[in-house]
């Protein structure tokens, strides 16, 4: 991932989250029982790393959506109407 891929605000947020995750990683290592350091660290990084990767993906997708919505092609035609759902009426 290059630095030009993300806006500076998003990069700053993700760096802060990564720093927090690495600090928690130190806590996991410090609190691991004898002989369980590798398993605890592996589990922590698997779970938290996956959550971090998910957040990065969500941020990238949101930036792409915002970029597309702000283009002329992404804006809705002024003559178009919003579609309404043709489902049955909700029960009172």
Wavefront OBJ file of the C-alpha trace (Angstrom):
o trace
v 0.000 0.000 0.000
v 1.518 3.313 -0.995
v 1.027 6.466 0.975
v -0.903 8.039 -1.916
v -3.603 5.361 -1.667
v -5.220 6.765 1.459
v -6.088 10.290 2.510
v -3.926 11.716 5.279
v -6.791 11.593 7.803
v -7.409 7.908 7.139
v -3.677 7.133 7.218
v -3.360 8.904 10.565
v -6.311 6.975 12.002
v -4.963 3.645 10.771
v -1.478 4.424 12.110
v -2.980 5.183 15.511
v -4.923 1.913 15.461
v -1.822 -0.021 14.417
v 0.200 1.593 17.200
v -2.517 0.656 19.708
v -2.574 -2.918 18.414
v 1.208 -3.185 18.752
v 1.007 -1.830 22.306
v -1.591 -4.502 23.102
v 0.758 -7.023 21.527
v 3.379 -6.059 24.118
v 0.795 -6.593 26.878
v -0.021 -10.049 25.521
v 3.669 -10.944 25.556
v 4.168 -9.524 29.056
v 1.166 -11.394 30.478
v 1.717 -14.749 28.769
v 2.276 -17.707 31.041
v 5.486 -19.679 30.740
v 5.500 -21.655 27.497
v 2.382 -19.946 26.093
v 3.960 -16.823 24.620
v 3.992 -18.017 21.027
v 0.435 -19.386 21.084
v -0.981 -16.288 22.792
v 0.834 -13.931 20.450
v -0.165 -15.944 17.396
v -3.828 -15.945 18.422
v -3.790 -12.227 19.273
v -2.173 -11.238 15.978
v -4.502 -13.488 14.020
v -7.651 -11.981 15.544
v -6.519 -8.365 15.829
v -4.624 -8.416 12.534
v -7.730 -9.645 10.782
v -9.818 -6.894 12.391
v -7.227 -4.309 11.391
v -7.161 -5.565 7.795
v -10.970 -5.408 7.735
v -10.893 -1.781 8.916
v -8.338 -0.881 6.239
v -10.505 -2.515 3.580
v -13.597 -0.684 4.816
v -11.746 2.643 4.742
v -10.465 2.004 1.220
v -13.939 1.068 0.002
v -15.495 4.117 1.642
v -12.933 6.400 0.003
v -13.671 4.826 -3.384
v -17.429 5.220 -2.861
v -16.982 8.859 -1.868
v -14.776 9.511 -4.902
v -17.266 7.922 -7.299
v -20.226 9.720 -5.730
v -18.494 13.067 -6.219
v -17.929 12.552 -9.950
v -20.416 13.738 -12.539
v -21.124 10.141 -13.546
v -21.784 9.151 -9.947
v -24.314 11.879 -9.289
v -27.933 11.080 -9.909
v -29.668 12.637 -12.882
v -31.851 15.587 -11.722
v -34.767 14.208 -13.749
v -34.597 10.794 -12.134
v -36.750 9.901 -9.181
v -35.776 7.659 -6.364
v -37.217 4.224 -6.663
v -39.570 3.166 -3.967
v -40.038 -0.333 -2.785
v -43.156 -2.000 -4.125
v -43.576 -4.260 -1.162
v -46.748 -4.638 0.756
v -47.642 -2.035 3.324
v -46.444 -2.687 6.856
v -48.990 -3.900 9.357
v -50.256 -1.225 11.790
l 1 2 3 4 5 6 7 8 9 10 11 12 13 14 15 16 17 18 19 20 21 22 23 24 25 26 27 28 29 30 31 32 33 34 35 36 37 38 39 40 41 42 43 44 45 46 47 48 49 50 51 52 53 54 55 56 57 58 59 60 61 62 63 64 65 66 67 68 69 70 71 72 73 74 75 76 77 78 79 80 81 82 83 84 85 86 87 88 89 90 91 92
